Amino acid sequence: MAVSSPTAVGRAWQYVSAPQRRLASVAVSLAVIGLIVFGVYASVSAPPPLQEAVVYFRPDATTAQKDAARAACPTVGKAVQEPPDRNKLVSSRVYPLRYNVSEASTEDRAAVYACIYRQPGVNGINQETQGQ
């Protein structure tokens, strides 16, 4: 009768459960469990990420067209038009119209998108989620 060698799992279990490694094994196991619990807690209890709809204008769009789009498409439901940036950054001039759509319903977003696409000088609208 041939004696079979232990499987890889059996050898690993023998290695981990050896008395001289038991304390380290328990410490590592508790650390892994703690990381998993923290990850679940952080995912569940954290506030939802900010979702922003950014309007893209054509390069030839005038400032008057951008201002007209801002005036024609105000806040709809919970799709809140953000105030214009007061800084001198290039991105603030290129993308001057933004909406916070974090809590907006599908109907609110659709109404904003439809209004924006009817405006002259608009190239499109992109929804961005914070952290992506």
LINNORJO-V784700 format. One record per residue. N is the residue number from 1. RES is the residue in one letter. SS is DSSP state (A for helix, B for strand, O for the rest). D_FIRST is the distance of its C-alpha to the first C-alpha in whole Angstrom. Layout:
N & RES & SS & D_FIRST
N & RES & SS & D_FIRST
//
This chain:
1 & M & O & 0
2 & A & O & 4
3 & V & O & 7
4 & S & O & 9
5 & S & O & 13
6 & P & O & 16
7 & T & O & 18
8 & A & A & 21
9 & V & A & 23
10 & G & A & 21
11 & R & A & 21
12 & A & A & 25
13 & W & A & 25
14 & Q & A & 24
15 & Y & A & 27
16 & V & A & 29
17 & S & O & 29
18 & A & O & 29
19 & P & A & 32
20 & Q & A & 34
21 & R & A & 34
22 & R & A & 34
23 & L & A & 38
24 & A & A & 38
25 & S & A & 35
26 & V & A & 38
27 & A & A & 41
28 & V & A & 40
29 & S & A & 38
30 & L & A & 42
31 & A & A & 44
32 & V & A & 42
33 & I & A & 43
34 & G & A & 46
35 & L & A & 47
36 & I & A & 46
37 & V & A & 48
38 & F & A & 51
39 & G & A & 50
40 & V & A & 50
41 & Y & A & 53
42 & A & A & 55
43 & S & A & 55
44 & V & A & 56
45 & S & A & 59
46 & A & O & 60
47 & P & O & 63
48 & P & O & 63
49 & P & O & 64
50 & L & O & 67
51 & Q & B & 68
52 & E & B & 71
53 & A & B & 73
54 & V & B & 74
55 & V & B & 77
56 & Y & B & 77
57 & F & B & 81
58 & R & O & 82
59 & P & O & 83
60 & D & O & 86
61 & A & O & 87
62 & T & O & 89
63 & T & A & 90
64 & A & A & 92
65 & Q & A & 89
66 & K & A & 86
67 & D & A & 89
68 & A & A & 90
69 & A & A & 86
70 & R & A & 86
71 & A & A & 89
72 & A & A & 88
73 & C & O & 84
74 & P & O & 84
75 & T & O & 82
76 & V & B & 80
77 & G & O & 79
78 & K & O & 76
79 & A & B & 76
80 & V & B & 78
81 & Q & B & 80
82 & E & O & 80
83 & P & O & 83
84 & P & O & 83
85 & D & O & 82
86 & R & O & 85
87 & N & O & 83
88 & K & O & 84
89 & L & O & 81
90 & V & A & 80
91 & S & A & 78
92 & S & A & 80
93 & R & A & 83
94 & V & A & 80
95 & Y & O & 79
96 & P & O & 81
97 & L & O & 80
98 & R & B & 77
99 & Y & B & 76
100 & N & B & 74
101 & V & O & 72
102 & S & O & 69
103 & E & O & 70
104 & A & O & 72
105 & S & O & 71
106 & T & A & 71
107 & E & A & 74
108 & D & A & 76
109 & R & A & 74
110 & A & A & 75
111 & A & A & 78
112 & V & A & 78
113 & Y & A & 77
114 & A & A & 79
115 & C & A & 82
116 & I & A & 81
117 & Y & A & 80
118 & R & O & 84
119 & Q & O & 85
120 & P & O & 87
121 & G & O & 85
122 & V & B & 82
123 & N & B & 79
124 & G & B & 76
125 & I & B & 74
126 & N & B & 71
127 & Q & B & 69
128 & E & B & 67
129 & T & B & 65
130 & Q & O & 65
131 & G & O & 62
132 & Q & O & 61
//
